[in-house]
Amino acid sequence: DQQVKQNSPSLSVQEGRISILNCDYTNSMFDYFLWYKKYPAEGPTFLISISSIKDKNEDGRFTVFLNKSAKHLSLHIVPSQPGDSAVYFCAASAVGNNRKLIWGLGTSLAVNP
Amino acid sequence: DAGVIQSPRHEVTEMGQEVTLRCKPISGHNSLFWYRQTMMRGLELLIYFNNNVPIDDSGMPEDRFSAKMPNASFSTLKIQPSEPRDSAVYFCASIFDSSVKAFFGQGTRLTVV
């Protein structure tokens, strides 16, 4: 059973517009959430994270929003650029779980020029 | 630092053969993870070492899989005997101390024919 779900396998956005990637989770013990980006033939690279004590974290063009009551988080990229085209993974961690990361299946983002 | 280094990048082997994947974590990182990525199951944690000691191997699929970390700078994942269903991309990742921000290698693409 997937504890972290990314229900959209793919997303296509026009350059300059906003990209919104969504992630839902089921485990209320998760207290830290991360987004990773993955290009083909490379390993995932860390993008941005958020602690459960916050509801928003911003880093340049990237903002992550956390809605604990809905067990939902989203990654906003604005403005989107062609170089953002990649697979984005949502991951979650629980303090009592050896800090293991539980991963979603990923969303493939295509930013069209 | 060169980052997490995995070898080989690609491995093609025949069913029944032994396969050994190698990983050198980032110097100073004291936790190491082996992941397997498939289309159907996404990123699955196979095993997690902390200070060279296996902490959680609940993700290791079966006895054909084994992992070692003889020292802080080297780990191996061995599959013996290999089967076609083991075909996947295997990633190694390392973290420092109690951080959850993992750094990934470029992965080994394993094909068992």
Backbone of each chain as ProteinMPNN parsed JSONL, in Angstrom:
{"seq_chain_A": "DQQVKQNSPSLSVQEGRISILNCDYTNSMFDYFLWYKKYPAEGPTFLISISSIKDKNEDGRFTVFLNKSAKHLSLHIVPSQPGDSAVYFCAASAVGNNRKLIWGLGTSLAVNP", "coords_chain_A": {"N_chain_A": [[0.84, -1.185, 0.0], [0.622, 2.14, -0.945], [2.077, 4.667, 0.847], [2.767, 7.179, 0.247], [1.569, 9.137, -2.247], [1.589, 10.024, -5.618], [-0.512, 11.143, -7.715], [-0.644, 11.967, -10.324], [0.832, 10.848, -13.116], [2.074, 12.247, -15.114], [2.745, 15.565, -16.356], [2.166, 18.438, -18.272], [3.376, 21.581, -19.175], [3.353, 25.0, -20.202], [6.189, 26.949, -21.037], [7.175, 29.458, -18.723], [4.764, 29.508, -17.415], [2.963, 28.44, -14.441], [3.914, 25.488, -12.718], [2.359, 22.874, -11.035], [2.802, 20.382, -8.811], [1.513, 17.575, -7.232], [1.085, 15.802, -4.1], [0.063, 13.237, -1.997], [-0.367, 11.866, 1.278], [-0.607, 9.159, 3.638], [0.183, 8.469, 6.177], [0.058, 9.7, 9.329], [2.182, 10.095, 10.962], [4.319, 11.043, 9.594], [6.73, 13.581, 9.474], [8.381, 15.13, 8.038], [9.055, 16.324, 4.844], [10.087, 15.89, 1.478], [11.136, 17.02, -1.737], [12.385, 15.673, -4.701], [14.284, 15.857, -7.699], [14.628, 14.285, -10.826], [16.665, 13.606, -13.523], [16.897, 11.873, -16.694], [18.941, 8.94, -16.648], [20.354, 9.768, -14.457], [20.915, 10.069, -10.884], [18.369, 10.776, -8.361], [18.078, 14.187, -7.298], [18.202, 16.383, -4.551], [15.686, 18.809, -3.987], [13.857, 20.581, -2.539], [12.579, 21.007, 0.796], [10.275, 20.434, 3.554], [9.29, 20.956, 6.872], [6.975, 19.475, 9.176], [6.065, 21.388, 10.922], [5.751, 23.652, 9.589], [3.916, 25.44, 7.025], [4.626, 26.299, 4.599], [7.362, 26.578, 2.369], [9.898, 28.299, 0.736], [12.053, 28.565, -2.066], [13.648, 30.328, -4.161], [12.451, 29.847, -7.372], [10.905, 27.803, -6.567], [8.386, 26.508, -4.501], [7.101, 24.891, -1.692], [4.095, 23.682, -0.407], [2.342, 22.742, 2.482], [-0.368, 20.935, 3.667], [-1.503, 19.838, 6.432], [-3.867, 18.873, 7.558], [-5.261, 17.911, 5.423], [-3.491, 16.071, 4.603], [-1.709, 16.577, 2.481], [0.605, 17.742, 0.085], [2.168, 20.171, -2.027], [4.141, 21.09, -4.834], [5.21, 24.037, -6.208], [6.275, 25.523, -9.145], [7.491, 28.385, -10.423], [8.485, 31.008, -12.549], [7.946, 28.332, -14.883], [10.547, 26.523, -16.528], [12.167, 25.227, -19.488], [14.326, 23.602, -18.697], [13.419, 22.561, -16.362], [12.127, 20.285, -16.915], [11.667, 17.061, -16.0], [11.579, 14.15, -13.844], [9.707, 14.314, -10.923], [9.937, 13.557, -7.574], [8.153, 12.927, -4.636], [8.819, 12.622, -1.192], [8.667, 11.208, 2.091], [9.231, 11.323, 5.633], [9.429, 9.792, 8.863], [9.885, 10.454, 12.287], [10.121, 8.334, 14.041], [10.933, 6.212, 12.537], [13.489, 5.358, 11.857], [14.256, 7.386, 10.245], [13.791, 6.693, 7.598], [13.142, 7.229, 4.161], [10.071, 7.438, 2.536], [8.783, 6.918, -0.6], [7.022, 8.533, -3.29], [5.672, 7.569, -6.535], [6.448, 9.285, -8.484], [6.215, 12.142, -10.706], [6.199, 12.992, -14.032], [7.374, 15.816, -15.448], [6.897, 17.962, -18.121], [8.103, 20.761, -19.64], [7.17, 22.937, -21.993], [8.656, 24.765, -24.632]], "CA_chain_A": [[0.0, 0.0, 0.0], [1.436, 3.332, -1.084], [1.856, 5.67, 1.88], [2.978, 8.472, -0.415], [0.965, 8.966, -3.567], [1.606, 11.088, -6.6], [-1.558, 10.574, -8.557], [-0.484, 12.361, -11.725], [2.09, 10.312, -13.638], [2.736, 13.209, -15.99], [2.201, 16.922, -16.399], [2.762, 19.242, -19.334], [3.15, 22.996, -18.883], [4.02, 25.926, -21.109], [7.269, 27.746, -20.451], [6.746, 30.723, -18.148], [3.574, 29.328, -16.584], [3.194, 27.75, -13.174], [3.761, 24.022, -12.626], [1.927, 22.444, -9.701], [2.888, 18.941, -8.651], [0.808, 17.219, -6.007], [1.492, 14.606, -3.377], [-0.787, 12.931, -0.845], [0.196, 10.837, 2.138], [-1.603, 8.548, 4.509], [0.729, 8.235, 7.51], [0.05, 10.952, 10.097], [3.441, 10.196, 11.702], [5.316, 11.737, 8.77], [6.956, 14.928, 9.987], [9.318, 15.846, 7.174], [8.725, 16.001, 3.457], [11.118, 16.35, 0.557], [10.959, 16.859, -3.177], [13.589, 15.392, -5.452], [14.165, 15.952, -9.152], [15.467, 13.273, -11.46], [16.846, 13.604, -14.97], [17.211, 10.526, -17.203], [20.298, 8.409, -16.475], [21.006, 10.35, -13.284], [20.214, 9.81, -9.638], [17.557, 11.89, -7.876], [18.769, 15.245, -6.579], [17.344, 17.085, -3.606], [15.199, 20.085, -4.498], [13.342, 21.414, -1.471], [11.943, 20.2, 1.835], [9.454, 21.168, 4.502], [8.986, 20.29, 8.13], [5.533, 19.49, 9.463], [5.697, 22.54, 11.745], [5.54, 24.767, 8.677], [2.965, 25.16, 5.951], [5.167, 26.794, 3.334], [8.796, 26.827, 2.286], [10.163, 28.853, -0.583], [13.451, 28.642, -2.466], [13.692, 30.805, -5.539], [11.243, 29.584, -8.153], [10.263, 26.607, -6.019], [7.692, 26.655, -3.222], [6.348, 23.712, -1.275], [3.011, 23.954, 0.509], [1.92, 21.552, 3.225], [-1.682, 20.996, 4.311], [-1.48, 18.631, 7.28], [-5.218, 18.344, 7.793], [-5.638, 17.166, 4.216], [-2.371, 15.177, 4.285], [-1.423, 16.912, 1.09], [1.583, 18.777, -0.178], [2.315, 20.485, -3.439], [5.343, 21.808, -5.262], [4.924, 25.031, -7.228], [7.433, 26.032, -9.868], [7.049, 29.531, -11.206], [7.966, 30.495, -13.798], [8.525, 27.067, -15.329], [11.537, 26.637, -17.581], [12.383, 23.923, -20.139], [15.272, 22.829, -17.903], [12.725, 21.922, -15.236], [11.562, 19.015, -17.393], [12.301, 15.976, -15.247], [10.63, 13.441, -12.984], [9.73, 14.859, -9.576], [9.525, 12.601, -6.557], [7.811, 13.354, -3.291], [9.247, 11.632, -0.209], [8.293, 11.573, 3.458], [10.017, 10.681, 6.684], [8.834, 9.831, 10.198], [10.973, 10.474, 13.271], [10.249, 7.041, 14.7], [11.083, 5.176, 11.515], [14.887, 5.386, 11.426], [14.39, 8.433, 9.225], [13.678, 6.152, 6.245], [12.314, 7.998, 3.242], [9.051, 6.711, 1.795], [8.749, 7.656, -1.859], [5.972, 8.414, -4.287], [6.116, 6.986, -7.801], [6.98, 10.322, -9.345], [5.441, 12.82, -11.75], [7.071, 13.446, -15.102], [7.009, 17.171, -15.87], [7.43, 18.449, -19.402], [7.885, 22.193, -19.831], [7.29, 23.149, -23.435], [9.074, 26.129, -24.977]], "C_chain_A": [[0.885, 1.248, 0.0], [1.102, 4.33, 0.012], [2.031, 7.081, 1.331], [2.524, 8.305, -1.863], [1.116, 10.219, -4.407], [0.683, 10.615, -7.714], [-1.462, 10.966, -10.024], [0.846, 11.829, -12.237], [2.831, 11.332, -14.506], [1.989, 14.535, -15.982], [2.935, 17.681, -17.494], [2.374, 20.699, -19.136], [3.892, 23.842, -19.906], [5.09, 26.712, -20.358], [6.722, 29.08, -19.934], [5.528, 30.616, -17.25], [3.949, 28.604, -15.299], [3.024, 26.242, -13.34], [3.369, 23.691, -11.193], [1.941, 20.922, -9.661], [2.338, 18.57, -7.272], [1.259, 15.898, -5.411], [0.561, 14.427, -2.18], [-0.135, 11.838, -0.008], [-0.857, 10.334, 3.111], [-1.125, 8.431, 5.958], [0.827, 9.555, 8.282], [1.328, 11.12, 10.925], [4.542, 10.871, 10.878], [5.477, 13.162, 9.281], [7.936, 15.722, 9.137], [9.097, 15.363, 5.751], [9.764, 16.622, 2.53], [10.644, 16.165, -0.871], [12.331, 16.656, -3.807], [13.264, 15.497, -6.936], [15.1, 14.925, -9.765], [15.454, 13.446, -12.97], [17.16, 12.179, -15.42], [18.674, 10.176, -17.005], [21.068, 9.085, -15.336], [20.249, 9.93, -12.032], [19.349, 10.995, -9.244], [18.423, 12.925, -7.154], [17.772, 16.018, -5.737], [16.96, 18.457, -4.167], [14.794, 21.006, -3.355], [12.658, 20.519, -0.446], [11.084, 21.087, 2.727], [9.212, 20.304, 5.734], [7.487, 20.415, 8.407], [5.106, 20.666, 10.351], [5.466, 23.782, 10.884], [4.45, 24.421, 7.678], [3.463, 25.655, 4.586], [6.675, 26.935, 3.458], [9.127, 27.223, 0.855], [11.66, 28.903, -0.841], [13.498, 29.038, -3.935], [12.379, 30.56, -6.255], [10.401, 28.447, -7.577], [9.649, 26.884, -4.649], [6.962, 25.357, -2.924], [5.329, 24.148, -0.228], [2.598, 22.65, 1.18], [0.58, 21.819, 3.903], [-1.824, 19.725, 5.138], [-2.866, 18.039, 7.467], [-5.681, 17.509, 6.613], [-4.603, 16.109, 3.871], [-1.972, 15.343, 2.813], [-0.304, 17.94, 1.031], [1.71, 18.987, -1.687], [3.605, 21.262, -3.659], [4.932, 22.749, -6.392], [6.235, 25.499, -7.844], [6.944, 27.189, -10.722], [8.17, 30.56, -11.339], [8.66, 29.194, -14.192], [9.48, 27.313, -16.497], [11.749, 25.263, -18.229], [13.338, 23.019, -19.366], [14.663, 22.179, -16.68], [12.115, 20.59, -15.645], [12.343, 17.859, -16.786], [11.189, 15.193, -14.548], [10.812, 13.971, -11.571], [9.156, 13.831, -8.604], [9.231, 13.316, -5.251], [8.251, 12.251, -2.336], [8.905, 12.14, 1.185], [9.074, 10.747, 4.455], [9.296, 10.824, 8.022], [9.936, 9.672, 11.224], [11.167, 9.11, 13.916], [10.533, 5.898, 13.764], [12.499, 5.164, 10.963], [15.143, 6.419, 10.344], [14.42, 7.852, 7.81], [12.794, 7.057, 5.413], [11.343, 7.054, 2.541], [8.72, 7.551, 0.572], [7.438, 7.474, -2.607], [6.55, 7.862, -5.581], [6.628, 8.022, -8.798], [5.973, 10.889, -10.328], [6.425, 13.339, -12.774], [6.561, 14.787, -15.608], [7.684, 17.496, -17.188], [7.085, 19.921, -19.524], [8.193, 22.504, -21.285], [7.66, 24.589, -23.754], [7.983, 26.895, -25.71]], "O_chain_A": [[1.778, 1.392, 0.835], [-0.035, 4.792, 0.102], [1.507, 8.048, 1.883], [3.023, 7.453, -2.597], [0.811, 11.326, -3.965], [1.061, 9.789, -8.545], [-2.123, 10.368, -10.873], [1.896, 12.322, -11.825], [4.056, 11.29, -14.62], [0.805, 14.621, -15.659], [4.155, 17.585, -17.63], [1.2, 21.021, -18.951], [4.938, 23.44, -20.414], [4.913, 27.086, -19.198], [5.924, 29.742, -20.598], [5.271, 31.495, -16.427], [5.098, 28.21, -15.099], [2.105, 25.78, -14.017], [3.987, 24.18, -10.247], [1.194, 20.26, -10.381], [2.677, 19.199, -6.27], [1.742, 15.006, -6.107], [0.309, 15.377, -1.439], [0.572, 10.982, -0.541], [-1.861, 10.998, 3.368], [-1.944, 8.307, 6.869], [1.609, 10.43, 7.911], [1.536, 12.174, 11.526], [5.587, 11.23, 11.421], [4.491, 13.868, 9.497], [8.283, 16.855, 9.474], [8.969, 14.167, 5.489], [10.253, 17.727, 2.766], [9.854, 15.27, -1.172], [13.295, 17.358, -3.498], [12.136, 15.26, -7.368], [16.217, 14.719, -9.291], [14.403, 13.435, -13.611], [17.635, 11.367, -14.626], [19.548, 11.026, -17.176], [22.293, 8.983, -15.264], [19.1, 9.494, -12.1], [19.563, 12.105, -9.732], [19.388, 12.569, -6.477], [16.644, 16.272, -6.159], [17.787, 19.167, -4.739], [15.34, 22.101, -3.222], [12.212, 19.417, -0.767], [11.153, 22.314, 2.667], [8.967, 19.101, 5.645], [6.827, 21.339, 7.932], [3.911, 20.912, 10.515], [5.043, 24.826, 11.381], [4.102, 23.253, 7.504], [2.81, 25.457, 3.561], [7.199, 27.348, 4.493], [8.7, 26.578, -0.103], [12.442, 29.239, 0.048], [13.402, 28.196, -4.828], [11.323, 31.006, -5.807], [9.304, 28.173, -8.063], [10.304, 27.423, -3.756], [6.29, 24.793, -3.788], [5.65, 24.88, 0.708], [2.515, 21.601, 0.542], [0.419, 22.805, 4.622], [-2.212, 18.674, 4.627], [-3.014, 16.818, 7.528], [-6.401, 16.524, 6.778], [-4.809, 15.327, 2.943], [-1.914, 14.387, 2.039], [-0.266, 18.884, 1.82], [1.403, 18.108, -2.492], [4.082, 21.986, -2.785], [4.377, 22.318, -7.403], [7.184, 25.83, -7.134], [6.111, 27.023, -11.613], [8.755, 30.951, -10.329], [9.828, 28.986, -13.866], [9.255, 28.185, -17.336], [11.531, 24.24, -17.58], [13.179, 21.799, -19.379], [15.296, 21.347, -16.029], [11.634, 19.844, -14.791], [13.538, 17.704, -17.035], [10.011, 15.537, -14.651], [11.936, 14.066, -11.076], [8.054, 13.314, -8.788], [9.976, 14.198, -4.824], [8.077, 11.07, -2.635], [8.86, 13.347, 1.427], [9.517, 9.635, 4.169], [8.642, 11.833, 8.286], [10.829, 8.841, 11.053], [12.285, 8.77, 14.302], [10.393, 4.735, 14.141], [12.703, 4.986, 9.762], [16.131, 6.336, 9.613], [15.011, 8.453, 6.913], [11.804, 7.593, 5.91], [11.736, 6.009, 2.022], [8.417, 8.739, 0.682], [6.824, 6.408, -2.567], [7.764, 7.705, -5.713], [7.179, 7.666, -9.839], [5.017, 10.223, -10.729], [7.375, 14.044, -12.432], [5.451, 14.883, -16.133], [8.893, 17.324, -17.343], [5.911, 20.29, -19.514], [9.325, 22.354, -21.745], [7.062, 25.524, -23.222], [8.179, 28.056, -26.069]]}, "seq_chain_B": "DAGVIQSPRHEVTEMGQEVTLRCKPISGHNSLFWYRQTMMRGLELLIYFNNNVPIDDSGMPEDRFSAKMPNASFSTLKIQPSEPRDSAVYFCASIFDSSVKAFFGQGTRLTVV", "coords_chain_B": {"N_chain_B": [[33.933, 17.472, -3.497], [33.355, 14.287, -5.015], [30.865, 13.272, -4.946], [28.367, 10.65, -4.552], [29.524, 7.591, -5.652], [28.907, 5.14, -7.992], [29.376, 1.856, -9.282], [29.188, -0.881, -11.623], [28.048, 1.403, -14.257], [26.325, 0.315, -16.04], [25.067, -2.972, -16.36], [24.926, -6.044, -17.831], [23.776, -9.248, -17.647], [23.634, -12.824, -17.568], [20.871, -14.874, -16.662], [21.079, -16.471, -13.541], [23.683, -15.905, -13.045], [26.134, -14.391, -10.845], [25.892, -11.122, -9.536], [27.499, -8.117, -8.726], [27.154, -5.04, -7.271], [28.547, -1.825, -6.745], [29.4, 0.751, -4.364], [30.496, 3.95, -3.412], [30.238, 6.033, -0.809], [29.636, 9.553, -0.023], [32.378, 11.183, 1.407], [32.582, 11.236, 4.902], [29.894, 11.0, 5.311], [27.635, 9.081, 7.204], [25.601, 7.295, 6.91], [24.169, 4.913, 4.727], [22.306, 3.979, 1.891], [20.657, 1.523, -0.055], [18.77, 1.471, -2.96], [16.146, 0.324, -5.121], [14.874, 0.92, -8.312], [11.945, 0.62, -10.136], [9.553, 0.643, -12.809], [7.012, -0.076, -11.994], [6.988, -0.139, -9.177], [8.36, 2.021, -8.312], [10.737, 3.854, -6.327], [12.305, 1.757, -4.193], [13.35, 1.077, -0.936], [16.012, -0.951, -0.176], [18.014, -1.703, 1.716], [19.569, -0.351, 4.643], [22.321, 1.194, 6.038], [23.973, 2.245, 8.992], [26.726, 3.859, 10.23], [28.26, 1.751, 9.173], [26.887, -0.493, 9.918], [24.273, -2.772, 9.326], [21.03, -1.555, 9.541], [18.355, -1.722, 8.829], [17.031, -4.117, 6.943], [14.713, -4.849, 5.801], [13.638, -4.416, 3.347], [14.961, -5.963, 1.531], [14.56, -8.174, -1.064], [14.721, -11.04, -1.122], [16.55, -14.035, -0.172], [18.456, -14.159, -2.103], [19.584, -11.749, -2.378], [22.148, -9.767, -1.002], [23.949, -7.54, 1.132], [26.803, -5.604, 1.94], [28.914, -3.661, 4.083], [31.912, -3.046, 4.467], [33.592, -1.024, 5.315], [33.666, 2.542, 6.015], [33.732, 3.744, 3.554], [32.853, 2.184, 1.466], [30.552, 0.02, -0.117], [28.742, -2.946, -0.996], [26.306, -4.499, -3.085], [24.962, -7.558, -3.607], [23.733, -9.963, -5.871], [22.738, -13.192, -6.097], [21.627, -16.281, -7.093], [21.183, -14.31, -10.086], [18.083, -13.108, -11.521], [15.752, -12.6, -14.244], [13.691, -10.866, -13.345], [14.992, -9.228, -11.594], [15.959, -7.151, -12.985], [16.504, -3.759, -13.16], [16.984, -0.326, -12.076], [19.512, 0.346, -9.858], [20.114, 2.236, -7.052], [22.427, 3.938, -4.986], [22.654, 5.76, -1.976], [23.711, 8.369, 0.233], [23.804, 9.838, 3.512], [24.417, 12.484, 5.887], [24.906, 12.152, 9.266], [22.062, 12.853, 11.198], [20.53, 13.853, 9.241], [17.908, 14.012, 6.733], [18.259, 14.466, 4.156], [19.151, 13.009, 1.394], [21.891, 12.039, -0.659], [22.302, 10.985, -3.902], [23.815, 8.421, -5.932], [24.624, 7.898, -9.439], [23.448, 5.627, -10.244], [23.051, 2.123, -11.108], [22.28, 0.428, -13.957], [20.774, -2.517, -14.256], [20.496, -5.37, -16.211], [19.098, -8.441, -16.601], [19.289, -11.247, -18.484]], "CA_chain_B": [[33.693, 16.037, -3.359], [32.829, 13.751, -6.265], [29.52, 12.75, -4.773], [28.254, 9.206, -4.389], [30.016, 6.95, -6.866], [28.453, 3.775, -8.17], [29.904, 1.133, -10.436], [29.279, -0.222, -12.925], [26.866, 2.188, -14.632], [25.432, -0.623, -16.717], [25.478, -4.367, -16.211], [24.067, -7.02, -18.5], [24.244, -10.562, -17.242], [22.706, -13.921, -17.844], [20.168, -15.45, -15.524], [21.853, -17.451, -12.792], [25.006, -15.392, -12.722], [26.253, -13.492, -9.699], [26.088, -9.711, -9.878], [27.926, -7.289, -7.598], [27.091, -3.604, -7.489], [29.454, -1.182, -5.799], [29.052, 2.128, -4.009], [31.366, 4.717, -2.53], [29.446, 7.187, -0.347], [30.341, 10.809, 0.172], [33.246, 11.121, 2.584], [32.011, 11.879, 6.087], [28.511, 10.557, 5.497], [27.682, 7.875, 8.018], [24.495, 6.381, 6.591], [24.149, 4.534, 3.311], [21.065, 3.324, 1.499], [20.531, 0.914, -1.38], [17.412, 1.537, -3.485], [15.877, -0.246, -6.437], [13.797, 1.638, -8.987], [11.249, -0.008, -11.249], [8.4, 1.426, -13.255], [5.795, -0.434, -11.265], [7.069, 0.053, -7.726], [9.09, 3.237, -7.985], [11.961, 3.715, -5.547], [12.122, 0.9, -3.014], [14.523, 0.947, -0.088], [16.388, -2.346, 0.038], [18.736, -1.851, 2.973], [20.071, 0.911, 5.179], [23.436, 1.046, 6.966], [24.398, 3.396, 9.772], [28.065, 3.563, 10.759], [28.673, 0.473, 8.591], [26.085, -1.583, 10.471], [22.928, -2.813, 8.72], [19.996, -1.172, 10.506], [17.055, -2.165, 8.357], [17.118, -4.825, 5.657], [13.381, -5.399, 5.545], [13.302, -4.269, 1.939], [15.699, -6.924, 0.683], [13.469, -9.022, -1.555], [14.853, -12.459, -0.767], [17.904, -14.428, 0.218], [19.409, -14.018, -3.211], [20.174, -10.421, -2.247], [22.914, -9.516, 0.208], [24.681, -6.273, 1.091], [27.861, -5.471, 2.955], [29.607, -2.374, 4.168], [33.094, -3.403, 5.259], [34.159, 0.185, 5.91], [32.836, 3.737, 5.808], [33.855, 4.293, 2.207], [32.572, 1.189, 0.433], [29.477, -0.935, 0.119], [28.382, -3.772, -2.145], [25.018, -5.185, -3.139], [25.199, -8.74, -4.413], [22.57, -10.783, -6.219], [23.234, -14.5, -6.485], [21.762, -16.067, -8.533], [20.333, -13.252, -10.619], [16.918, -13.524, -12.293], [15.281, -11.495, -15.093], [12.876, -9.901, -12.588], [15.877, -8.317, -10.861], [16.32, -6.044, -13.878], [16.045, -2.483, -12.589], [18.089, 0.591, -11.776], [19.841, 0.29, -8.432], [20.743, 3.468, -6.585], [23.025, 4.051, -3.662], [22.555, 7.12, -1.474], [24.304, 8.529, 1.561], [23.436, 11.036, 4.26], [25.287, 12.819, 7.011], [24.353, 12.209, 10.613], [20.625, 12.633, 11.311], [19.837, 14.513, 8.133], [17.125, 13.148, 5.847], [18.562, 14.879, 2.79], [20.032, 11.986, 0.851], [22.598, 12.299, -1.906], [22.256, 9.762, -4.682], [24.703, 8.142, -7.04], [23.985, 7.924, -10.748], [22.712, 4.382, -10.422], [23.513, 1.022, -11.961], [21.174, -0.189, -14.683], [21.014, -3.962, -14.35], [19.634, -6.152, -17.099], [19.344, -9.88, -16.492], [18.624, -11.863, -19.649]], "C_chain_B": [[33.031, 15.532, -4.632], [31.401, 13.277, -6.131], [29.544, 11.25, -4.553], [28.626, 8.546, -5.714], [29.565, 5.498, -6.902], [29.127, 3.151, -9.39], [29.366, -0.292, -10.441], [28.049, 0.634, -13.198], [25.832, 1.285, -15.302], [25.983, -2.03, -16.526], [24.453, -5.231, -16.91], [24.627, -8.399, -18.166], [23.193, -11.607, -17.56], [22.084, -14.425, -16.549], [21.034, -16.511, -14.863], [23.23, -16.975, -12.387], [24.953, -14.519, -11.467], [26.535, -12.073, -10.18], [26.494, -8.962, -8.62], [27.923, -5.825, -8.006], [27.89, -2.923, -6.385], [29.068, 0.266, -5.569], [30.108, 2.721, -3.091], [30.58, 5.938, -2.083], [30.3, 8.444, -0.266], [31.143, 10.722, 1.476], [32.622, 11.885, 3.757], [30.558, 11.516, 6.338], [28.516, 9.218, 6.234], [26.486, 6.955, 7.824], [24.463, 6.15, 5.095], [22.912, 3.7, 3.025], [21.248, 2.691, 0.122], [19.045, 0.926, -1.765], [17.348, 0.782, -4.806], [14.717, 0.534, -7.053], [13.248, 0.822, -10.143], [10.055, 0.849, -11.615], [7.194, 1.166, -12.366], [5.838, -0.029, -9.795], [7.836, 1.313, -7.322], [10.38, 2.947, -7.239], [11.673, 2.9, -4.286], [13.425, 0.851, -2.222], [14.797, -0.535, 0.157], [17.021, -2.543, 1.406], [19.356, -0.531, 3.354], [21.141, 0.588, 6.211], [23.635, 2.353, 7.73], [25.71, 3.035, 10.444], [28.504, 2.133, 10.418], [27.861, -0.722, 9.088], [24.72, -1.596, 9.801], [21.858, -2.564, 9.782], [18.64, -1.763, 10.111], [17.215, -2.824, 6.999], [15.77, -5.411, 5.273], [12.967, -5.289, 4.089], [14.034, -5.219, 1.016], [14.719, -8.002, 0.252], [13.571, -10.484, -1.145], [16.315, -12.788, -0.527], [18.918, -14.301, -0.902], [20.144, -12.676, -3.138], [20.946, -10.336, -0.933], [23.69, -8.222, 0.039], [25.684, -6.243, 2.229], [28.386, -4.052, 2.943], [30.823, -2.593, 5.055], [33.786, -2.21, 5.907], [33.313, 1.39, 5.498], [32.845, 4.251, 4.379], [33.474, 3.308, 1.11], [31.433, 0.269, 0.848], [29.216, -1.721, -1.162], [26.98, -4.329, -1.965], [25.203, -6.349, -4.103], [23.896, -9.479, -4.66], [23.11, -12.107, -6.756], [22.201, -15.576, -6.139], [20.801, -14.984, -9.026], [19.205, -13.844, -11.461], [16.454, -12.337, -13.139], [14.462, -10.454, -14.331], [13.709, -8.97, -11.703], [16.299, -7.123, -11.723], [15.672, -4.755, -13.386], [17.238, -1.547, -12.549], [18.286, 0.577, -10.263], [20.617, 1.551, -8.058], [21.322, 3.273, -5.192], [22.911, 5.511, -3.251], [23.215, 7.191, -0.109], [23.81, 9.821, 2.195], [24.418, 11.252, 5.396], [24.474, 12.873, 8.291], [22.851, 11.978, 10.597], [19.831, 13.364, 10.23], [18.967, 13.518, 7.373], [17.415, 13.476, 4.385], [19.611, 13.934, 2.219], [20.648, 12.426, -0.466], [22.736, 10.979, -2.65], [23.411, 9.653, -5.667], [23.916, 8.134, -8.344], [23.271, 6.625, -11.074], [23.441, 3.367, -11.283], [22.285, 0.422, -12.63], [21.512, -1.656, -14.904], [19.989, -4.599, -15.269], [20.041, -7.609, -16.984], [18.561, -10.562, -17.6], [18.581, -13.389, -19.514]], "O_chain_B": [[32.247, 16.245, -5.258], [30.784, 12.91, -7.13], [30.607, 10.652, -4.387], [28.099, 8.906, -6.766], [29.806, 4.731, -5.971], [29.406, 3.821, -10.385], [29.112, -0.858, -9.378], [27.091, 0.585, -12.426], [24.625, 1.474, -15.147], [27.194, -2.25, -16.529], [23.259, -5.16, -16.619], [25.808, -8.672, -18.38], [22.024, -11.299, -17.788], [22.705, -14.398, -15.487], [21.644, -17.342, -15.536], [23.87, -17.552, -11.508], [23.909, -13.992, -11.083], [27.315, -11.858, -11.108], [25.896, -9.155, -7.562], [28.597, -5.424, -8.955], [27.91, -3.379, -5.242], [28.495, 0.924, -6.437], [30.555, 2.092, -2.133], [30.281, 6.804, -2.906], [31.521, 8.399, -0.419], [30.648, 10.252, 2.501], [32.194, 13.03, 3.613], [30.047, 11.699, 7.443], [29.31, 8.332, 5.919], [26.372, 5.938, 8.508], [24.697, 7.061, 4.301], [22.526, 2.835, 3.811], [21.909, 3.253, -0.751], [18.186, 0.462, -1.014], [18.348, 0.624, -5.506], [13.704, 0.777, -6.397], [13.994, 0.388, -11.021], [9.604, 1.678, -10.825], [6.448, 2.086, -12.029], [4.821, 0.38, -9.235], [7.946, 1.63, -6.138], [11.037, 1.935, -7.479], [10.894, 3.314, -3.428], [14.489, 0.609, -2.792], [13.933, -1.273, 0.631], [16.626, -3.429, 2.163], [19.637, 0.308, 2.498], [20.911, -0.186, 7.14], [23.48, 3.438, 7.169], [25.8, 2.026, 11.143], [29.043, 1.413, 11.259], [28.14, -1.857, 8.701], [24.068, -0.556, 9.709], [21.788, -3.27, 10.788], [17.884, -2.24, 10.958], [17.505, -2.15, 6.01], [15.702, -6.367, 4.501], [12.054, -5.984, 3.643], [13.74, -5.265, -0.178], [14.114, -8.669, 1.091], [12.547, -11.099, -0.845], [17.195, -11.937, -0.66], [20.123, -14.335, -0.654], [21.192, -12.495, -3.759], [20.466, -10.774, 0.112], [24.047, -7.851, -1.079], [25.452, -6.775, 3.314], [28.314, -3.343, 1.939], [30.768, -2.351, 6.261], [34.477, -2.354, 6.915], [32.362, 1.26, 4.727], [32.038, 5.113, 4.031], [33.744, 3.565, -0.063], [31.356, -0.193, 1.987], [29.439, -1.226, -2.267], [26.531, -4.594, -0.849], [25.556, -6.156, -5.267], [23.06, -9.605, -3.765], [23.845, -12.137, -7.743], [21.923, -15.765, -4.955], [19.737, -14.775, -8.444], [19.339, -14.924, -12.037], [16.732, -11.189, -12.792], [14.538, -9.267, -14.65], [13.174, -8.022, -11.127], [16.93, -6.191, -11.225], [14.455, -4.676, -13.218], [18.35, -1.911, -12.931], [17.343, 0.772, -9.496], [21.634, 1.882, -8.668], [20.782, 2.55, -4.354], [23.055, 6.404, -4.086], [23.272, 6.199, 0.618], [23.445, 10.772, 1.503], [25.142, 10.346, 5.81], [23.464, 13.573, 8.368], [22.401, 10.984, 10.027], [18.607, 13.471, 10.309], [19.251, 12.32, 7.366], [16.877, 12.835, 3.482], [20.799, 14.045, 2.521], [20.01, 13.096, -1.278], [23.222, 9.988, -2.104], [23.917, 10.656, -6.17], [22.702, 8.336, -8.353], [22.563, 6.538, -12.078], [24.322, 3.705, -12.074], [21.363, -0.037, -11.956], [22.43, -1.985, -15.655], [18.784, -4.397, -15.126], [21.192, -7.965, -17.238], [17.334, -10.475, -17.658], [18.061, -14.072, -20.397]]}, "name": "protein", "num_of_chains": 2, "seq": "DQQVKQNSPSLSVQEGRISILNCDYTNSMFDYFLWYKKYPAEGPTFLISISSIKDKNEDGRFTVFLNKSAKHLSLHIVPSQPGDSAVYFCAASAVGNNRKLIWGLGTSLAVNPDAGVIQSPRHEVTEMGQEVTLRCKPISGHNSLFWYRQTMMRGLELLIYFNNNVPIDDSGMPEDRFSAKMPNASFSTLKIQPSEPRDSAVYFCASIFDSSVKAFFGQGTRLTVV"}
